[in-house]
Amino acid sequence: MLAVASIATMTAATTATAATKAAAYNGACGSGYSVVNSVPVTGKGTVYLTYSARTGKNCVVTVRNSPGKPVYMYTYLTATDGSSDWVYDSGQYTSYAGPVYLPAKGICVDWGGSIESVSVSVSGSNCGRMAAGVVRHH
């Protein structure tokens, strides 16, 4: 009886995962970078903010749920206090935009991305402590 329940639970979990198929972080920022925040690009993908304690840099990458024909994608990162230039990457991409890097140890960052006409931005986040920031879907 227990084995049957476990199989049913596994099937339901697999079906739910397949239905959402959210984009996983793809490691594009390189070794030593760990995901510290992420935000969905509704129905299209996910923007990941990563950080390397070794380098003191943040990195952002926007990843599509389903790679395919090239579509317009954009990803950006900047210091909330205006102490840095915006770093960004945009173009026609099949799976992801970025990575973009910014030295940001202990400072708040603004970051986000877009896939086709859907975009999202986060302001004032990850200020040296896992501050959530303000998310805006556009």
VEXLOKOL-499620 format. One record per atom (N, C-alpha, C): residue in three letters; z, x, y; residue number from 1. Coordinates in nm, 3 decimals, padded with zeros to 5 digits. Atoms other than C-alpha are relative to their C-alpha. Layout:
N
KOLRO  type        Z        X        Y  seq
KOLRO   ALA        Z        X        Y  NUM
...
END
This chain:
138
KOLRO  type        Z        X        Y  seq
KOLRO   MET   00.000   00.083  -00.119    1
KOLRO   MET   00.000   00.000   00.000    1
KOLRO   MET   00.000   00.087   00.125    1
KOLRO   LEU  -00.009  -00.089  -00.115    2
KOLRO   LEU   00.088   00.281   00.243    2
KOLRO   LEU  -00.133   00.070   00.024    2
KOLRO   ALA   00.129  -00.070  -00.015    3
KOLRO   ALA  -00.241   00.465   00.176    3
KOLRO   ALA  -00.103  -00.091   00.065    3
KOLRO   VAL   00.095   00.094  -00.058    4
KOLRO   VAL  -00.443   00.155   00.265    4
KOLRO   VAL   00.027  -00.016   00.150    4
KOLRO   ALA  -00.035   00.014  -00.142    5
KOLRO   ALA  -00.255   00.113   00.595    5
KOLRO   ALA  -00.043   00.124   00.078    5
KOLRO   SER   00.038  -00.124  -00.067    6
KOLRO   SER  -00.316   00.479   00.683    6
KOLRO   SER  -00.151   00.007   00.021    6
KOLRO   ILE   00.146  -00.002  -00.012    7
KOLRO   ILE  -00.690   00.450   00.617    7
KOLRO   ILE  -00.045  -00.098   00.107    7
KOLRO   ALA   00.037   00.099  -00.101    8
KOLRO   ALA  -00.713   00.135   00.829    8
KOLRO   ALA   00.032   00.053   00.139    8
KOLRO   THR  -00.038  -00.056  -00.129    9
KOLRO   THR  -00.529   00.308   01.113    9
KOLRO   THR  -00.097   00.110   00.041    9
KOLRO   MET   00.095  -00.107  -00.031   10
KOLRO   MET  -00.758   00.612   01.092   10
KOLRO   MET  -00.135  -00.057   00.041   10
KOLRO   THR   00.128   00.062  -00.033   11
KOLRO   THR  -01.068   00.392   01.098   11
KOLRO   THR   00.005  -00.059   00.140   11
KOLRO   ALA  -00.013   00.060  -00.132   12
KOLRO   ALA  -00.943   00.204   01.403   12
KOLRO   ALA   00.003   00.107   00.108   12
KOLRO   ALA  -00.008  -00.109  -00.098   13
KOLRO   ALA  -00.861   00.528   01.585   13
KOLRO   ALA  -00.137   00.065   00.018   13
KOLRO   THR   00.133  -00.061  -00.008   14
KOLRO   THR  -01.203   00.675   01.502   14
KOLRO   THR  -00.095  -00.091   00.078   14
KOLRO   THR   00.085   00.095  -00.070   15
KOLRO   THR  -01.378   00.361   01.625   15
KOLRO   THR   00.031  -00.002   00.149   15
KOLRO   ALA  -00.039   00.001  -00.140   16
KOLRO   ALA  -01.181   00.359   01.951   16
KOLRO   ALA  -00.047   00.127   00.070   16
KOLRO   THR   00.042  -00.127  -00.057   17
KOLRO   THR  -01.255   00.727   02.010   17
KOLRO   THR  -00.151   00.001   00.020   17
KOLRO   ALA   00.145   00.002  -00.010   18
KOLRO   ALA  -01.625   00.679   01.943   18
KOLRO   ALA  -00.046  -00.091   00.114   18
KOLRO   ALA   00.039   00.095  -00.104   19
KOLRO   ALA  -01.639   00.383   02.182   19
KOLRO   ALA   00.017   00.060   00.139   19
KOLRO   THR  -00.023  -00.056  -00.133   20
KOLRO   THR  -01.491   00.573   02.478   20
KOLRO   THR  -00.075   00.132   00.018   20
KOLRO   LYS   00.071  -00.128   00.000   21
KOLRO   LYS  -01.636   00.918   02.398   21
KOLRO   LYS   00.010   00.073   00.133   21
KOLRO   ALA  -00.022  -00.070  -00.126   22
KOLRO   ALA  -01.484   01.079   02.705   22
KOLRO   ALA  -00.038   00.147  -00.016   22
KOLRO   ALA   00.039  -00.140   00.001   23
KOLRO   ALA  -01.610   01.422   02.796   23
KOLRO   ALA   00.123   00.088  -00.016   23
KOLRO   ALA  -00.109  -00.095   00.019   24
KOLRO   ALA  -01.385   01.699   02.669   24
KOLRO   ALA  -00.026   00.122   00.089   24
KOLRO   TYR   00.016  -00.124  -00.075   25
KOLRO   TYR  -01.320   02.013   02.871   25
KOLRO   TYR  -00.079   00.097  -00.087   25
KOLRO   ASN   00.094  -00.081   00.077   26
KOLRO   ASN  -01.592   02.256   02.766   26
KOLRO   ASN   00.026   00.150   00.007   26
KOLRO   GLY  -00.031  -00.142  -00.005   27
KOLRO   GLY  -01.426   02.592   02.841   27
KOLRO   GLY  -00.086   00.078   00.098   27
KOLRO   ALA   00.095  -00.066  -00.090   28
KOLRO   ALA  -01.682   02.667   03.115   28
KOLRO   ALA   00.065   00.098   00.098   28
KOLRO   CYS  -00.067  -00.088  -00.097   29
KOLRO   CYS  -01.423   02.835   03.341   29
KOLRO   CYS   00.030   00.137  -00.058   29
KOLRO   GLY  -00.024  -00.128   00.064   30
KOLRO   GLY  -01.368   03.113   03.086   30
KOLRO   GLY   00.138   00.010  -00.062   30
KOLRO   SER  -00.127  -00.018   00.069   31
KOLRO   SER  -01.079   03.255   02.892   31
KOLRO   SER   00.114   00.012   00.100   31
KOLRO   GLY  -00.118  -00.006  -00.084   32
KOLRO   GLY  -00.731   03.224   03.037   32
KOLRO   GLY   00.016  -00.119   00.092   32
KOLRO   TYR  -00.010   00.120  -00.084   33
KOLRO   TYR  -00.804   02.897   03.221   33
KOLRO   TYR   00.043  -00.118  -00.085   33
KOLRO   SER  -00.050   00.119   00.070   34
KOLRO   SER  -00.606   02.590   03.113   34
KOLRO   SER  -00.016  -00.121   00.090   34
KOLRO   VAL   00.013   00.125  -00.076   35
KOLRO   VAL  -00.663   02.230   03.219   35
KOLRO   VAL   00.137  -00.037   00.057   35
KOLRO   VAL  -00.125   00.042  -00.064   36
KOLRO   VAL  -00.395   02.131   03.472   36
KOLRO   VAL  -00.011  -00.141   00.058   36
KOLRO   ASN   00.021   00.134  -00.053   37
KOLRO   ASN  -00.549   01.805   03.593   37
KOLRO   ASN  -00.141  -00.044  -00.036   37
KOLRO   SER   00.135   00.051   00.023   38
KOLRO   SER  -00.847   01.581   03.529   38
KOLRO   SER  -00.007  -00.142   00.054   38
KOLRO   VAL   00.021   00.135  -00.050   39
KOLRO   VAL  -00.997   01.261   03.662   39
KOLRO   VAL  -00.135  -00.049  -00.052   39
KOLRO   PRO   00.126   00.051   00.053   40
KOLRO   PRO  -01.264   01.035   03.509   40
KOLRO   PRO  -00.101  -00.032   00.110   40
KOLRO   VAL   00.111   00.048  -00.081   41
KOLRO   VAL  -01.602   00.982   03.672   41
KOLRO   VAL  -00.044  -00.126  -00.074   41
KOLRO   THR   00.007   00.126   00.072   42
KOLRO   THR  -01.608   00.616   03.571   42
KOLRO   THR  -00.131  -00.021  -00.076   42
KOLRO   GLY   00.113   00.028   00.087   43
KOLRO   GLY  -01.839   00.560   03.274   43
KOLRO   GLY  -00.098   00.116  -00.017   43
KOLRO   LYS   00.098  -00.109   00.002   44
KOLRO   LYS  -02.013   00.896   03.323   44
KOLRO   LYS   00.053   00.130  -00.057   44
KOLRO   GLY  -00.054  -00.129   00.043   45
KOLRO   GLY  -01.778   01.188   03.251   45
KOLRO   GLY   00.138   00.024   00.057   45
KOLRO   THR  -00.132  -00.039  -00.046   46
KOLRO   THR  -01.472   01.379   03.368   46
KOLRO   THR  -00.010   00.126   00.084   46
KOLRO   VAL  -00.012  -00.122  -00.080   47
KOLRO   VAL  -01.388   01.634   03.637   47
KOLRO   VAL   00.130   00.067  -00.044   47
KOLRO   TYR  -00.117  -00.075   00.046   48
KOLRO   TYR  -01.148   01.905   03.515   48
KOLRO   TYR   00.038   00.106   00.103   48
KOLRO   LEU  -00.057  -00.106  -00.081   49
KOLRO   LEU  -00.924   02.122   03.733   49
KOLRO   LEU   00.076   00.092  -00.095   49
KOLRO   THR  -00.067  -00.096   00.087   50
KOLRO   THR  -00.815   02.437   03.550   50
KOLRO   THR   00.064   00.108   00.086   50
KOLRO   TYR  -00.070  -00.106  -00.072   51
KOLRO   TYR  -00.590   02.727   03.647   51
KOLRO   TYR   00.024   00.119  -00.092   51
KOLRO   SER  -00.032  -00.122   00.073   52
KOLRO   SER  -00.546   03.087   03.537   52
KOLRO   SER   00.119   00.067   00.069   52
KOLRO   ALA  -00.119  -00.066  -00.055   53
KOLRO   ALA  -00.196   03.227   03.592   53
KOLRO   ALA  -00.027   00.149   00.019   53
KOLRO   ARG   00.031  -00.143  -00.009   54
KOLRO   ARG  -00.341   03.576   03.538   54
KOLRO   ARG  -00.073   00.032   00.130   54
KOLRO   THR   00.081  -00.028  -00.119   55
KOLRO   THR  -00.594   03.552   03.824   55
KOLRO   THR   00.051  -00.075   00.125   55
KOLRO   GLY  -00.046   00.082  -00.112   56
KOLRO   GLY  -00.415   03.290   04.042   56
KOLRO   GLY  -00.111  -00.088   00.057   56
KOLRO   LYS   00.114   00.081  -00.046   57
KOLRO   LYS  -00.744   03.098   04.064   57
KOLRO   LYS  -00.004  -00.135  -00.070   57
KOLRO   ASN   00.035   00.130   00.057   58
KOLRO   ASN  -00.828   02.733   04.014   58
KOLRO   ASN  -00.149   00.004  -00.028   58
KOLRO   CYS   00.142   00.015   00.033   59
KOLRO   CYS  -01.162   02.635   03.863   59
KOLRO   CYS  -00.024  -00.148  -00.026   59
KOLRO   VAL   00.036   00.140   00.022   60
KOLRO   VAL  -01.337   02.298   03.861   60
KOLRO   VAL  -00.137  -00.007  -00.068   60
KOLRO   VAL   00.126   00.028   00.068   61
KOLRO   VAL  -01.611   02.171   03.631   61
KOLRO   VAL  -00.010  -00.151  -00.021   61
KOLRO   THR   00.027   00.142   00.023   62
KOLRO   THR  -01.767   01.822   03.607   62
KOLRO   THR  -00.085  -00.010  -00.126   62
KOLRO   VAL   00.063   00.005   00.132   63
KOLRO   VAL  -01.865   01.732   03.249   63
KOLRO   VAL  -00.046  -00.143  -00.031   63
KOLRO   ARG   00.053   00.131   00.040   64
KOLRO   ARG  -02.089   01.444   03.136   64
KOLRO   ARG   00.054  -00.043  -00.136   64
KOLRO   ASN  -00.040   00.054   00.130   65
KOLRO   ASN  -01.979   01.215   02.852   65
KOLRO   ASN  -00.107   00.027  -00.105   65
KOLRO   SER   00.111  -00.015   00.093   66
KOLRO   SER  -02.323   01.238   02.692   66
KOLRO   SER  -00.109   00.085   00.064   66
KOLRO   PRO   00.108  -00.082  -00.053   67
KOLRO   PRO  -02.552   01.532   02.767   67
KOLRO   PRO  -00.135  -00.065  -00.027   67
KOLRO   GLY   00.132   00.061   00.016   68
KOLRO   GLY  -02.914   01.432   02.810   68
KOLRO   GLY  -00.095   00.054   00.105   68
KOLRO   LYS   00.097  -00.044  -00.100   69
KOLRO   LYS  -03.199   01.445   03.056   69
KOLRO   LYS   00.074   00.041   00.128   69
KOLRO   PRO  -00.069  -00.045  -00.121   70
KOLRO   PRO  -03.110   01.627   03.379   70
KOLRO   PRO   00.021  -00.114   00.100   70
KOLRO   VAL  -00.034   00.097  -00.104   71
KOLRO   VAL  -02.932   01.410   03.637   71
KOLRO   VAL   00.074   00.076   00.110   71
KOLRO   TYR  -00.071  -00.063  -00.110   72
KOLRO   TYR  -02.781   01.488   03.977   72
KOLRO   TYR   00.149   00.006  -00.032   72
KOLRO   MET  -00.143  -00.020   00.019   73
KOLRO   MET  -02.432   01.634   03.941   73
KOLRO   MET   00.051   00.093   00.110   73
KOLRO   TYR  -00.063  -00.077  -00.106   74
KOLRO   TYR  -02.190   01.787   04.190   74
KOLRO   TYR   00.145   00.026  -00.039   74
KOLRO   THR  -00.141  -00.029   00.019   75
KOLRO   THR  -01.851   01.958   04.168   75
KOLRO   THR   00.046   00.086   00.116   75
KOLRO   TYR  -00.049  -00.078  -00.114   76
KOLRO   TYR  -01.631   02.103   04.444   76
KOLRO   TYR   00.149   00.027  -00.010   76
KOLRO   LEU  -00.140  -00.042  -00.004   77
KOLRO   LEU  -01.299   02.270   04.520   77
KOLRO   LEU   00.024   00.064   00.137   77
KOLRO   THR  -00.037  -00.061  -00.128   78
KOLRO   THR  -01.125   02.362   04.848   78
KOLRO   THR   00.151  -00.008   00.017   78
KOLRO   ALA  -00.144   00.006  -00.032   79
KOLRO   ALA  -00.777   02.429   04.987   79
KOLRO   ALA   00.025  -00.119   00.091   79
KOLRO   THR  -00.033   00.118  -00.079   80
KOLRO   THR  -00.617   02.113   05.128   80
KOLRO   THR   00.030   00.037   00.145   80
KOLRO   ASP  -00.040  -00.040  -00.136   81
KOLRO   ASP  -00.484   02.304   05.431   81
KOLRO   ASP  -00.114   00.061   00.082   81
KOLRO   GLY   00.114  -00.052  -00.075   82
KOLRO   GLY  -00.833   02.421   05.533   82
KOLRO   GLY  -00.006   00.152   00.004   82
KOLRO   SER  -00.003  -00.146  -00.003   83
KOLRO   SER  -00.753   02.787   05.461   83
KOLRO   SER  -00.114   00.066  -00.078   83
KOLRO   SER   00.113  -00.057   00.074   84
KOLRO   SER  -01.065   02.830   05.244   84
KOLRO   SER  -00.125  -00.080   00.030   84
KOLRO   ASP   00.126   00.072  -00.005   85
KOLRO   ASP  -01.430   02.739   05.253   85
KOLRO   ASP  -00.006  -00.090  -00.123   85
KOLRO   TRP   00.026   00.082   00.117   86
KOLRO   TRP  -01.549   02.465   05.018   86
KOLRO   TRP  -00.085   00.083  -00.095   86
KOLRO   VAL   00.087  -00.059   00.102   87
KOLRO   VAL  -01.689   02.603   04.693   87
KOLRO   VAL  -00.054  -00.117  -00.080   87
KOLRO   TYR   00.059   00.114   00.069   88
KOLRO   TYR  -01.932   02.374   04.519   88
KOLRO   TYR  -00.123   00.042  -00.078   88
KOLRO   ASP   00.122  -00.019   00.077   89
KOLRO   ASP  -02.219   02.348   04.275   89
KOLRO   ASP  -00.065  -00.138  -00.013   89
KOLRO   SER   00.071   00.126   00.015   90
KOLRO   SER  -02.484   02.077   04.272   90
KOLRO   SER  -00.141   00.027  -00.049   90
KOLRO   GLY   00.137  -00.012   00.049   91
KOLRO   GLY  -02.818   02.016   04.109   91
KOLRO   GLY  -00.026  -00.102  -00.109   91
KOLRO   GLN   00.039   00.084   00.113   92
KOLRO   GLN  -02.995   01.849   03.820   92
KOLRO   GLN   00.045   00.070  -00.128   92
KOLRO   TYR  -00.058  -00.065   00.117   93
KOLRO   TYR  -02.793   01.927   03.508   93
KOLRO   TYR   00.000  -00.093  -00.122   93
KOLRO   THR   00.002   00.077   00.124   94
KOLRO   THR  -02.802   01.817   03.144   94
KOLRO   THR   00.139  -00.031  -00.053   94
KOLRO   SER  -00.133   00.024   00.057   95
KOLRO   SER  -02.430   01.849   03.063   95
KOLRO   SER   00.117   00.023   00.096   95
KOLRO   TYR  -00.113  -00.019  -00.092   96
KOLRO   TYR  -02.208   01.990   03.341   96
KOLRO   TYR  -00.042   00.072   00.127   96
KOLRO   ALA   00.016  -00.071  -00.127   97
KOLRO   ALA  -02.185   02.113   03.700   97
KOLRO   ALA   00.120   00.091   00.017   97
KOLRO   GLY  -00.104  -00.100  -00.017   98
KOLRO   GLY  -01.984   02.421   03.788   98
KOLRO   GLY  -00.020   00.109  -00.102   98
KOLRO   PRO  -00.132  -00.001  -00.060   99
KOLRO   PRO  -01.775   02.614   03.731   99
KOLRO   PRO   00.000   00.056   00.143   99
KOLRO   VAL  -00.025  -00.057  -00.132  100
KOLRO   VAL  -01.652   02.684   04.085  100
KOLRO   VAL   00.145   00.046   00.004  100
KOLRO   TYR  -00.131  -00.065   00.001  101
KOLRO   TYR  -01.351   02.908   04.156  101
KOLRO   TYR   00.057   00.015   00.140  101
KOLRO   LEU  -00.067  -00.019  -00.127  102
KOLRO   LEU  -01.093   02.939   04.433  102
KOLRO   LEU   00.138   00.061  -00.023  102
KOLRO   PRO  -00.136  -00.051   00.008  103
KOLRO   PRO  -00.786   03.164   04.470  103
KOLRO   PRO   00.092  -00.105   00.063  103
KOLRO   ALA  -00.079   00.113  -00.050  104
KOLRO   ALA  -00.519   02.892   04.507  104
KOLRO   ALA   00.143   00.001  -00.051  104
KOLRO   LYS  -00.137  -00.006   00.052  105
KOLRO   LYS  -00.185   03.017   04.380  105
KOLRO   LYS   00.097  -00.061   00.101  105
KOLRO   GLY  -00.104   00.061  -00.081  106
KOLRO   GLY   00.086   02.789   04.522  106
KOLRO   GLY  -00.048  -00.084   00.117  106
KOLRO   ILE   00.047   00.086  -00.108  107
KOLRO   ILE  -00.140   02.590   04.756  107
KOLRO   ILE  -00.063  -00.127  -00.057  107
KOLRO   CYS   00.061   00.127   00.041  108
KOLRO   CYS  -00.262   02.231   04.737  108
KOLRO   CYS  -00.152   00.014   00.005  108
KOLRO   VAL   00.146  -00.003   00.002  109
KOLRO   VAL  -00.628   02.177   04.650  109
KOLRO   VAL  -00.058  -00.141   00.003  109
KOLRO   ASP   00.083   00.120   00.005  110
KOLRO   ASP  -00.889   01.907   04.704  110
KOLRO   ASP  -00.114   00.033  -00.095  110
KOLRO   TRP   00.104  -00.028   00.099  111
KOLRO   TRP  -01.143   01.876   04.424  111
KOLRO   TRP  -00.061  -00.131  -00.048  111
KOLRO   GLY   00.064   00.120   00.053  112
KOLRO   GLY  -01.382   01.635   04.258  112
KOLRO   GLY  -00.140   00.030  -00.045  112
KOLRO   GLY   00.137  -00.015   00.046  113
KOLRO   GLY  -01.731   01.570   04.144  113
KOLRO   GLY  -00.072  -00.132  -00.008  113
KOLRO   SER   00.080   00.121   00.016  114
KOLRO   SER  -02.011   01.326   04.089  114
KOLRO   SER  -00.101   00.020  -00.111  114
KOLRO   ILE   00.106   00.006   00.101  115
KOLRO   ILE  -02.254   01.229   03.818  115
KOLRO   ILE  -00.087  -00.118   00.039  115
KOLRO   GLU   00.092   00.100  -00.054  116
KOLRO   GLU  -02.560   01.038   03.939  116
KOLRO   GLU   00.064  -00.059   00.126  116
KOLRO   SER  -00.052   00.061  -00.123  117
KOLRO   SER  -02.427   00.787   04.196  117
KOLRO   SER   00.150  -00.027  -00.004  117
KOLRO   VAL  -00.144   00.024   00.014  118
KOLRO   VAL  -02.064   00.780   04.073  118
KOLRO   VAL   00.074   00.129   00.034  118
KOLRO   SER  -00.075  -00.120  -00.036  119
KOLRO   SER  -01.819   01.019   04.238  119
KOLRO   SER   00.148  -00.029   00.008  119
KOLRO   VAL  -00.145   00.010  -00.009  120
KOLRO   VAL  -01.448   01.087   04.249  120
KOLRO   VAL   00.052   00.123   00.073  120
KOLRO   SER  -00.061  -00.113  -00.069  121
KOLRO   SER  -01.229   01.305   04.468  121
KOLRO   SER   00.151  -00.010  -00.011  121
KOLRO   VAL  -00.145  -00.008   00.005  122
KOLRO   VAL  -00.868   01.418   04.451  122
KOLRO   VAL   00.043   00.088   00.116  122
KOLRO   SER  -00.045  -00.082  -00.113  123
KOLRO   SER  -00.686   01.541   04.759  123
KOLRO   SER   00.149   00.030  -00.011  123
KOLRO   GLY  -00.139  -00.040  -00.005  124
KOLRO   GLY  -00.361   01.731   04.796  124
KOLRO   GLY   00.067   00.011  -00.134  124
KOLRO   SER  -00.060  -00.006   00.134  125
KOLRO   SER  -00.301   01.805   04.430  125
KOLRO   SER   00.034   00.143  -00.041  125
KOLRO   ASN  -00.034  -00.124   00.068  126
KOLRO   ASN  -00.152   02.082   04.219  126
KOLRO   ASN   00.046   00.108   00.097  126
KOLRO   CYS  -00.054  -00.088  -00.105  127
KOLRO   CYS   00.050   02.244   04.495  127
KOLRO   CYS   00.101   00.100  -00.055  127
KOLRO   GLY  -00.095  -00.092   00.060  128
KOLRO   GLY   00.215   02.499   04.271  128
KOLRO   GLY   00.094  -00.070  -00.097  128
KOLRO   ARG  -00.074   00.086   00.095  129
KOLRO   ARG   00.392   02.210   04.092  129
KOLRO   ARG  -00.097  -00.109  -00.035  129
KOLRO   MET   00.103   00.094   00.042  130
KOLRO   MET   00.192   01.945   03.911  130
KOLRO   MET  -00.009  -00.126   00.087  130
KOLRO   ALA   00.015   00.115  -00.087  131
KOLRO   ALA   00.152   01.718   04.217  131
KOLRO   ALA  -00.129  -00.073  -00.035  131
KOLRO   ALA   00.116   00.077   00.046  132
KOLRO   ALA  -00.085   01.438   04.119  132
KOLRO   ALA  -00.110  -00.008   00.105  132
KOLRO   GLY   00.103   00.015  -00.103  133
KOLRO   GLY  -00.263   01.411   04.454  133
KOLRO   GLY  -00.043  -00.144   00.012  133
KOLRO   VAL   00.052   00.134  -00.025  134
KOLRO   VAL  -00.455   01.110   04.580  134
KOLRO   VAL  -00.142  -00.005  -00.056  134
KOLRO   VAL   00.131   00.015   00.062  135
KOLRO   VAL  -00.752   00.995   04.371  135
KOLRO   VAL  -00.079  -00.107   00.070  135
KOLRO   ARG   00.089   00.098  -00.060  136
KOLRO   ARG  -01.046   00.819   04.531  136
KOLRO   ARG  -00.127  -00.009  -00.083  136
KOLRO   HIS   00.126   00.024   00.071  137
KOLRO   HIS  -01.332   00.666   04.330  137
KOLRO   HIS  -00.099  -00.053   00.102  137
KOLRO   HIS   00.102   00.040  -00.097  138
KOLRO   HIS  -01.655   00.625   04.525  138
KOLRO   HIS  -00.117  -00.066  -00.069  138
END
